[in-house]
Amino acid sequence: MAMRPRERVEAVLLGKGPDRVPFTVYECMLPQCEVERRLRDDGLCIMNRRYTGYTSATPNCTVESHSFTDPDTGKGLVRTITHTPVGDLEEVREPAGFTSWRQKLPFGGPEDYGRLIALADDTRYEVDFAQVEKARAWLGDDVFLRGGMGYCPLQAIIYNYLGVETFCIEWAERRDEVLRLHQALTERNRRLYRVLADGPHWLVQYGGNISPEIIGRERFRDYVVPAYNELAEMLHERGKLLLVHLDGNCGPLKDMIGESGIDVVEAFTPSPDTDMTLAEARQAWPDKVLWINFPSSVHLSDDRIVYDTACRLIEEDGGAQKLLIGITEDVPEHRWQGSFQAINRACREHGTYN
């Protein structure tokens, strides 16, 4: 009897031998329609990340947001003010579908280090089993739930608070302050590690989105990998797995990724969209599960090329039975239906294991 979609995903992750390569898609990238129903009937599994398994609170900091229209561009924006005991932080975002564009980051100058540290120090977490148990009961056997948390401290500093250009300046001119914030964020994240380790999910994501061109090998080695390994050790003690979203050029960091405690390299996007083929990734990480992102550029091709590409990727994995093909980036509205069906068909027809 063929496995059900969630069972197939679990079999790959747990090394129990799936009947075929699973095909998955993020919950926010599959519109409800006739084709969606057909895809699910034919084995597609939805990867749902909305039920984190924990709650957070900042008892001494408050947040207020309001929407407004930019008078110059006519675009809708959202301004968020975080009030901390030592001053306010302001952020402005432009909603854009399932994501948003940051128009103003919270860090405006050196005076904001203390405010960001105060916010980190004030953050507390608690396990929440109820939301996950309810979702599992409701969503069915073609939905897989995973836990997760945001960026490791250095990635949060670069992407959430300072931005790339400002980070480069601050790293050169006020590194002590950057590292003081890094330590506060590390302690905040450690409080969440314990909650995730005790929580309802056995697969947990820890950020990702690594750009080697920005982070560099030295900072990746000294600040990023230790964070991943710390959480991985706690999860492994409880029989749980660590997943990291590594969708950029992984070539310059592949040795350190291979030596890390990461169990699942998720969103790895093979060539031609990055600097590694799937065959190269499998050679570099023979023991890791590769939960890839189907190369986004190929969605623009016709369905036959999409199908042939999916078959080639399955071949490049070499029968390791540690491969899942996923959709982790948005696909043009006029292409997703044909492309998804072609990938799903390739997994059924070419991705079976004896």
N, C-alpha and C positions, 0 to 999 in steps of 0.2 A: 504494500500500500504506500502511495506517495505521501511524503511528509507534508504537513500544513506549513504555511509560510513562516510563522514564528518558530515552529519546531526546527525548520531548516536553518534559520539564522542561529538559533541556540546550538545546533549541532556543530556548525563551523566554529563558533566561539569557544565551545567546550572541547573541541577536538574529538567528537564522537562519530564523525563520518556522515556528512549530508548525502542525500540522494542526488542533489545537483547544486550548482552554483546559485546562491540566492540573489535575487534582484530586489533592491530596497529604494525607498525615496523618503526624504524628510516630509513630515506631516504638513508643512506649509507650502509644499510644491506640487500638490496633487489635487487639482480642483475636482469637486464632486460633479460627476457627469456620467454618461453611459460608458465612455472609454475607461474611466476610473473603475467602474464596477467590473468591467471585462478584465482589466489588468489584475485586479485583486482575485477574481475567480481563477485566473490563469497563473497565480502563484506570487504576485507582487506582495511584498511585505512593507508596511508603513513603519518608518522609524520615528517614533514620537518622543520628543525631548522636553515636553511641557511640564511633566510631573517630576520635579526635582527630588522629592522625598525629604525636603527640609523647608523650614521657614527661617527668615532673618528679621532682625529688628535692630534699631538704633535708638535706645531709650532717651538719649540726650541730644539727638540730632533730629531735625524735622525736615521734610521735603515738601515743596509746593511746586506745581507745574501749571502753566496756562498756555493755551494755544493762541496764536495771533497770525495775522497776514502781513508779510513784508511789504511795505508800501511801494518799494522800488521794483520788486520782482513779481509781486502778486502771489508768491508761494506761501503755503501754510507752514508755519514753524511752531516749535514747542520750546518754551523757555523753562528750565528747571532750576530752582534755587534750593540749595541745601544749607540749612542753618546749623552751624556747629557752635559749640561753646566759645570758640575763639574767632568766629567770623564766618562769612557766607562764601559759598562756591556757586558759580553760575555756569550753566551749560545751555547751548541752543542747538536743537536738532531739526532737520527737515525730514519728516516721514517719507519713506519711499517703498511702499509695498510691505514686504516681510522684513525690511531693514530700514535704516535711516542714515542720512548724511549729517555728519557733525559740522555745524557752522561755527561753533565756539566750544572749545574744550574747557574743563573746569579750572585748569591751571592757567593763571594769568600773570604770575610773577612769583618771585621768591617768597613773598608773604603768604602764599597759598600752601607751602609745605606743611606748616603747622596745622592748617585747617584739614588737609587731606589726612594727616596723621591722626588728628582728633576723630575724624570719621572712621578711620580704620580701627582705632582703639575702642570705639563705641559699638562696633558691630558684633552681634551675637547670633547664634544659630541653634535651632532645635530640630530634632528628627520629626518627620511627619509621615507616618505610615498610612494614615487614613486616605490621603489623596491618591496615593499609588494603588492601594488595595481597591478603591472604588473604580479607578481607571482600568485596572486589569479585569475587573468583573464586567465592565461595560463594553470595552473596545473589541474584544474578540481575539481569535487566534491568527489573524493576519496583521496584527500590530505588535511591535516590539517596543517596550519601554526601557529607557536607560536613564541613569542619573548623571549628574554633571555639575561642574562649577566653572567659573570664569577663568580668566587668564592667571598664569603664575605671576608673582609680584613684578618682575621686570617687564613682562609683556603688558601688564596692566598700566604700569607707569608710561610706557611708550604709547600705547594705543588708546587707553581710556582717559588719561589725565593730561599728558604733556603734548603728545603728537611727535612725529618723527623728527622734524627740524628742531623743535624746542628741546627735545631729549638730547640730541647731539650737542647742543650748546650747553645745556645744564650738566651733561656728563663731563664735558671739558672744563667748565668753569666752577661748578658747585657740586662736584661728585659726592662730597660728604653729605650734603643735604639729600641728594638722590638716594644714597644708600641708607640714610636715616628713614626715609619713607619706605624704602624696600624692606627694612627690618620690621616696620610696623605692619606692612601688608603681609609679610611672612607669618607674623604672629596671628594676624586675623585669619589667614588661610589655614593655619594649623588648627584653629578652633573648628573650622569646617571639615578638615580631614577626619577628625574624630567622629563627627556626625555622619559623614558619608560612609565611613567604615562600619558604623553601627546601623546604617539606614537600610531601606527596603530593596535597594538595587544591587545586583551582583556585577553589573557592568557600569563603570563610572568614567565620564569624560573629564579631563583636566585641560581646558583651554586648547591652545595650539596656535594656528595661524602664524607659524614661524616664518620669517623672511630672513634667510641667511645674509642677504645683502645689507640688512639693517643690524641684526643681532650680532653677527660675526661668530667665529668659532670660539673665541676666548670667553665671551660673555655667555654663550650657550652652554659651554662646559662648566663655568663657574657659578652661574646663577639660575639657569633654566633646568638643566638635567637634574641637579640636586633636588629641586622642588618636585619634579615628576617622580624621582626615586623615593622621596620621603612618603608621598601618598601611596605609591605602588607597594611599598613595604607594608604599610598598614592594611591595605586591601588584600594583599596576598596572604597575610596572616589569617584572614577570615575567608579565604577561598574565593576572593573577588578579583576582577580584572580591571586594568587601567587602559583606557582608550584616550589617544591624543589626536587632535584634528591637524594633520600635517599636509596641507594642500598646496604648498609652495615648492620651490626648488629645494629638494632634499639632498642633492648630491654632495654639497660641501659639508654636510653634517651626518652623512649616512653611517659613518663608523660609530659616532656617539649615540645615535638613535639605536643602532643595533646592540650596543652594550648597555643601554638603559633598561629600566624596569618596565617600559611600555609593553603591553601585551598586544594591543590592537593599533595599527597605524591606519587611522581613518582619514578619508577624503584624499588620500594619496592620489594625485592626478597624473596619469602616465603621459609620456611624450605622445603627441607633439606639444602639449600644453605646458610641460615642465622639462627639467633636464635629465629625467630618468625614465627608462622604459619599465614596464611591469616586470619583464624578465630580469632586469638589473636590480630592481627592488627585491624580488624574490631571492636572488643570489646574495644580496647584502643582508637581508633579514629572513633567513630560512625558517626561523622558529616563530615568527610573528604573523598574526592574522593581518591580511591586507584587505581593508574595507575601502575599496577605491571609489573615487568619483569618476564616473565615465567622462572622458575628455570633453569639456564643454564645447570646444570648437567643432567637434565632429557632429554635434546635433544639427549644425547648419547644412550638413550634407544630406543626400537623399537616403531613404530608409535602407536601401541595399548596402550602402557604405556603412551605415550605423550597425547593421546586422553583422557584416563582415568584420568590422572593428571589434565588436563584442566577442565574436568567435576567436579572433586573434588574441585578444587579451586573455581569454580562458586558456588558450594553448600556451601562452607565455608563462602562466602560473605553474605549468608542468605537472598538473595533477596533485598538487600539494594538499588540496582540500582545505586550504586556509584562505580562500578568496570569497569575497562578497562584492558584487557590483552595485554601487549606490549612485544616487543623484543627490549631491550636496550643494549644487549651485543652481540658480534659476535658469530656465530654458525658455527660449522665445515662445510666445503663446501659439504661434502658427506651426511650431515644430514638435512640441512635447508629446502630442498624442501619437504621431507616427513613430517618433524616435523611441519613446518608452515601449511601445508594442514590439518594435524590432529588437530591442535589447532583451525584453522578456522572452521573446521567441528564441533568441540565441541561447539563453540560459536553459530553456526547456529542451531544445533540439541538439545543442552542442556542449552543454555543460553538465551532462549526467556523469555519475561515477558508477563504476561496476561494483 
